[in-house]
Amino acid sequence: MAPHIENHNDTPLLLRPPLATSENKEFICGWGAATVNILVTFPINKIIFRQMLHNLNTLAAVEQVASEGIFRLYRGVVPPLCQKSVSVSIMFGMYDKCRRPLLERNVNPFLSKVIAANVAGTIECILVPFERVQTLLQHERYHKEVLNMKHAMNLLWHQHGFAEFYRGLVPVLYRNGPSNALFFIFRDKANELFPEPTNFPSRVVNQFAIGAMIGALCSTIFYPCNVLKVHMQSRIGGPFQSVISSIVEIYLERGSIKAFFRGVHLNYTRSCISWGVINVAYEGLKKIL
């Protein structure tokens, strides 16, 4: 018989809800996994950004970034560190929070995943200002004009207003929800097809491979959305561009549909590493918590 423990409410101690840290485990695991990932992959991301923006090949983009020196290599890391850690936290946490009630109401499991993933992706869009500031900090045009994250946010707020923080929102909306849905659908299917090994090294390899393959696939499919976002966000002030006008402008400037995939090979490599690290760190944190 369990010993009696006094408490000051009418609910038996053993029937109380879990602690907040347990309830929010998905949020915490997502945040920690993304933080590890950003610190590892930021230099690769910066090279891809220059390819998107200037239509450079990989070698030219590497040379451009290298010529700016080691002290500017991590210039712009704070916005993605803030944005991506919270974004992945929302991605895993809100997905879980939305999917559970749907399943409890006997909604089709596949449809529950799609709805929950799209809700999570839409909520993630509140973090677009971080992507906006990151674009300005990574663009060599603004090295002298924009000093740091705080200066960039003050500049946008005082000279252009709140709406300027959300320039490029529409491509992000097109990207977030559908890519989340594909990620969770493929991830669940992969976990069914490839059961978790019993020994630790094999588990790490298995989790890395699943995250890497699915993350790379999703990021490649939605890569043109990132190109459109960077194109829209690479200017300060002036009228907001529509998605159609941005597509037309990029095509006329670069003369090829292939230009919308400039940098995709390095992006594929970065996504393999990034989502492999995220998946391993996420699963590891889940076991710890």
Secondary structure, DSSP 8 states (H G I E B T S, - for coil): -------SSSS-GGGS---HHHHTHHHHHHHHHHHHHHHHHHHHHHHHHHHHHH---HHHHHHHHHHT-GGGTTTT-HHHHHHHHHHHHHHHHHHHHHHHHHHHTT--HHHHHHHHHHHHHHHHGGGHHHHHHHHHHH-GGGTTT--SHHHHHHHHHHHH-GGGGGTTHHHHHHHHHHHHHHHHHHHHHHHHHS---SSHHHHHHHHHHHHHHHHHHHHHHTHHHHHHHHHHHTS-SS----HHHHHHHHHHHH-SGGGGGTTHHHHHHHHHHHHHHHHHHHHHHHHH-
